[in-house]
Amino acid sequence: MSANKATPVIVTNPSIKRRLISMVYEVLLAFAVLFLPFLVFEMISGASHTAVVEHLRQALAFLILGAYFIHQWSRKGQTLAMQTWRLKVVMPGQANVPLKVATLRYLASWMWVLPALLLDYALGLEKWHALYALFGGVLLWSLTAFFDKDRQFLHDKIAGTRMVQLPKLEKKKAKAQEAKA
């Protein structure tokens, strides 16, 4: 085989279970992404819990997470959790996910939790009841994958993207990539 011919990468559709487990890891990493901005915010706001400060805190989380996800998806199609689980967001016919599409995907992905948040607010749910509503919303949204032949979640269908599973790297290739980094 000649040196300038690339070996084609075979991708498959990841299982729903794999994507959900990756999302759990993603939540843990999101806390790390939010830590420093929140630390600075808490120092500036004096750790106040007034209604205005609470809304600013929520807006800060939305913006910081948006910057993180949109940047990662449009740069190389993967967040750190997605790299760990060998998942990638792709767009048919495109080398990278365009910034506008990554933004649309981020906004649509809030549908995982937005209905539960609205329900919490409308019914005044607190503590465990609010958490149950959140888990219920995530469960219902994850079921949207069963309506798609490729098992893609609804936010990917809305954005025109798809999640693929990358193959395992061979040990020699993995070591060569580690040496480059």
C-alpha positions, -999 to 999 in steps of 0.1 A, spaced: 0 0 0 14 34 -9 23 59 18 -1 86 5 -32 65 5 -51 69 37 -68 39 52 -106 45 52 -121 50 87 -151 28 92 -177 44 114 -208 29 129 -239 42 147 -232 41 184 -256 24 207 -280 45 227 -265 31 259 -230 42 248 -242 77 241 -260 80 274 -230 67 294 -209 93 275 -234 120 285 -229 111 322 -192 116 318 -200 148 299 -219 161 329 -189 155 352 -166 173 328 -192 202 325 -187 208 363 -150 211 357 -156 236 328 -179 257 350 -157 256 381 -134 286 375 -160 309 359 -183 301 388 -156 307 414 -149 341 399 -187 349 397 -192 338 433 -164 360 445 -177 390 426 -214 385 436 -205 377 472 -222 343 469 -255 361 470 -287 342 464 -310 370 453 -333 363 423 -312 385 400 -280 368 409 -296 333 405 -307 342 370 -272 356 362 -257 324 375 -280 304 352 -271 326 322 -234 322 330 -237 284 329 -257 285 297 -231 307 280 -200 289 293 -213 255 284 -224 269 250 -190 282 243 -174 249 253 -197 226 233 -200 248 202 -162 253 201 -155 215 205 -181 204 180 -171 229 153 -134 224 159 -131 186 157 -165 172 163 -157 158 198 -156 169 234 -133 152 258 -160 127 269 -168 120 232 -131 113 226 -130 89 255 -160 70 242 -149 73 205 -179 93 195 -180 121 170 -205 146 157 -204 148 119 -224 164 92 -228 146 59 -206 161 32 -187 184 56 -152 181 71 -163 199 102 -196 209 118 -202 246 108 -204 271 137 -241 278 130 -250 242 130 -230 235 162 -249 264 178 -283 250 166 -273 216 180 -264 232 213 -297 250 215 -317 219 205 -298 198 230 -314 218 258 -346 200 250 -331 172 272 -338 193 303 -359 223 293 -393 206 296 -384 194 331 -372 228 341 -404 244 329 -424 217 347 -404 224 379 -411 261 376 -448 257 367 -456 233 395 -431 247 420 -414 213 423 -385 211 447 -357 187 457 -365 151 449 -396 159 429 -376 183 407 -349 157 402 -375 130 393 -389 154 367 -354 160 353 -347 123 350 -381 117 334 -374 144 309 -341 129 300 -356 95 297 -384 107 274 -359 126 252 -337 96 249 -366 76 236 -367 99 205 -338 78 192 -362 49 187 -381 69 161 -351 72 139 -338 43 118 -301 52 126 -310 57 163 -300 94 163 -315 117 189 -339 143 179 -315 173 185 -292 157 159 -321 154 134 -330 190 141 -295 202 135 -288 179 105 -259 163 123 -253 127 133 -234 109 160 -210 82 149 -188 58 167 -152 57 156 -132 24 155 -106 15 181 -71 27 172 -46 0 167 -20 0 194 8 11 170 -13 39 156 -23 50 192 13 51 203 23 71 172 -5 96 179 5 99 215 41 106 204 29 134 181 9 151 209 
